[in-house]
Amino acid sequence: MFNNIALGPDGHTNHNLSVLRGKKRKGALANDMKIISGISFHADPALGLSGSYTSPPGRMLELEAHMQGAGEWVGLHFEFPARDISGAGVMGFAARISAAETCVVQTCLRSMTEDGFQDCFFDKHLLLRPEESSHLDALQIGYRDSLPLHAKWRELILFLPTESFNLALIDLRLFLV
């Protein structure tokens, strides 16, 4: 059973993550696809992407991606419905991750404003390696020029490698305080 009693935008996102965590899933990767409500995967069509995803017991999501071409981006997107963050001090996330081969992942908070979207990148990169590792990062709200306080919508994006990869998102939690 899933309960969505957590309040606030981080509660909404964390509920979506608990739904992902709580049920087995599998399927083929596609350039633009919804994994579940609020969580999607997008890749540059020039990459010639193929592969699969699964949600095995003990892991939220495993991705096996094969690239046949050269492209610019691959992103795992998490809806974060925080239109007004002016009353908060910090937004961040904690993750447990691993990958078959060492790779680096960048994370940003994307905000849609009247002028288009604006990406605010977290300072730390996630280093994925065969051993499970933990990562924690946060943005100090009000001190980042690239982070608008008001937005039509927001999402946390993990920018994944643009070369073939096999990685596991073991756990992910967001917070806004």
C-alpha positions in Angstrom: 0.0 0.0 0.0 1.2 3.5 -0.8 0.3 6.6 1.2 0.8 10.1 -0.1 0.5 12.0 3.1 3.7 14.0 2.8 3.0 17.6 2.2 4.8 19.9 -0.2 6.6 19.5 -3.5 9.3 17.3 -2.1 6.5 15.1 -0.7 4.9 14.8 -4.1 8.2 13.8 -5.7 9.1 11.4 -2.9 5.7 9.8 -3.3 6.4 9.2 -7.0 9.8 7.7 -6.1 8.1 5.4 -3.5 5.7 4.1 -6.2 8.7 3.4 -8.4 10.5 1.7 -5.5 7.4 -0.4 -4.6 6.6 -2.3 -7.8 8.5 -4.4 -10.3 8.7 -2.8 -13.8 10.6 -3.6 -17.0 10.5 -2.4 -20.6 12.5 -1.1 -23.5 14.2 2.3 -23.4 13.0 4.9 -25.9 14.1 8.4 -26.7 11.1 9.9 -24.9 9.2 7.8 -22.4 7.3 8.0 -19.2 8.5 5.4 -16.7 5.7 6.2 -14.2 3.7 9.4 -13.5 6.2 12.2 -12.7 9.3 10.2 -13.8 10.5 10.2 -17.4 13.5 9.4 -19.6 14.6 11.5 -22.6 17.5 11.0 -25.0 18.9 12.9 -28.0 17.5 10.9 -31.1 21.0 11.2 -32.7 22.3 8.8 -30.1 20.5 5.8 -31.7 19.5 4.6 -28.3 18.4 1.0 -27.5 18.3 -0.8 -24.2 16.0 -1.7 -21.3 15.0 -0.6 -17.8 13.9 -2.7 -14.8 12.9 -2.1 -11.2 14.2 -5.3 -9.5 13.7 -5.9 -5.8 16.0 -3.7 -3.7 16.6 -1.1 -6.5 14.5 1.7 -7.8 15.7 1.6 -11.4 18.3 -0.1 -13.5 19.1 1.2 -16.9 21.0 -0.6 -19.6 21.5 1.8 -22.5 23.3 1.2 -25.8 24.2 4.1 -28.1 24.8 3.6 -31.8 25.5 7.3 -32.6 26.8 10.5 -31.2 24.4 12.9 -29.4 24.3 15.6 -26.8 22.1 14.5 -23.9 20.4 11.7 -21.9 18.2 12.7 -19.0 16.3 11.0 -16.2 13.6 13.6 -15.2 11.8 13.8 -11.9 8.8 16.2 -11.7 9.3 18.6 -8.7 6.1 20.8 -8.5 7.6 23.7 -6.5 6.3 26.8 -8.2 7.4 29.2 -5.4 10.5 28.4 -3.4 11.0 31.9 -2.0 10.1 30.7 1.5 12.6 27.8 1.5 16.4 27.9 2.3 17.7 24.7 0.7 16.7 22.2 -2.0 18.6 19.0 -2.4 18.7 15.3 -2.9 20.3 12.1 -1.5 21.0 9.2 -3.8 22.5 5.7 -3.6 23.9 4.6 -7.0 26.2 2.3 -8.8 27.2 1.5 -12.4 29.0 -1.4 -14.2 31.7 1.0 -15.2 32.8 4.2 -13.6 31.0 7.2 -15.0 30.0 10.8 -14.0 26.5 12.2 -13.9 25.5 15.8 -13.5 22.3 17.0 -11.8 20.3 20.1 -12.2 17.1 21.7 -11.1 15.3 22.9 -14.3 12.8 25.7 -13.8 10.3 26.9 -16.5 9.9 30.7 -16.4 8.3 33.2 -18.7 11.5 33.4 -20.7 11.9 29.6 -21.1 13.6 27.0 -19.0 16.6 27.7 -16.8 19.0 25.0 -15.5 20.7 25.4 -12.1 23.4 22.8 -11.8 24.3 21.3 -8.4 28.0 21.8 -7.5 28.9 18.2 -7.1 28.9 15.5 -9.8 27.7 12.0 -9.0 30.6 9.5 -9.4 29.1 6.1 -10.3 31.2 3.0 -9.9 30.7 -0.7 -9.5 30.4 -0.4 -5.7 27.3 1.1 -4.3 27.9 4.7 -3.2 26.0 7.5 -1.5 25.7 11.1 -2.7 24.2 14.2 -1.1 24.0 17.6 -2.6 22.0 20.8 -2.1 21.3 24.2 -3.5 21.2 27.2 -1.2 18.1 29.1 -2.4 18.5 32.8 -2.8 22.2 32.6 -3.4 22.1 31.2 -7.0 21.5 33.5 -9.9 20.5 30.6 -12.1 17.7 29.5 -9.7 14.5 31.5 -10.1 12.3 31.7 -7.0 9.1 31.4 -9.0 8.5 29.0 -11.9 5.6 27.5 -13.9 7.1 24.0 -13.3 10.4 22.4 -12.1 12.1 19.1 -12.4 15.2 17.5 -11.1 17.3 16.0 -14.0 20.1 13.5 -13.8 22.1 14.0 -17.0 23.4 10.5 -17.8 26.3 9.5 -20.0 25.9 9.8 -23.8 27.9 6.6 -24.3 26.6 3.1 -23.6 26.1 2.5 -19.9 24.6 0.2 -17.3 23.7 1.9 -14.0 21.5 1.4 -11.0 19.5 4.1 -9.1 19.2 2.2 -5.8 17.5 5.0 -3.9 16.7 8.7 -4.4 15.1 11.2 -2.0 14.5 14.9 -2.5 14.2 17.6 0.2 13.1 21.2 0.4 13.5 23.0 3.7 
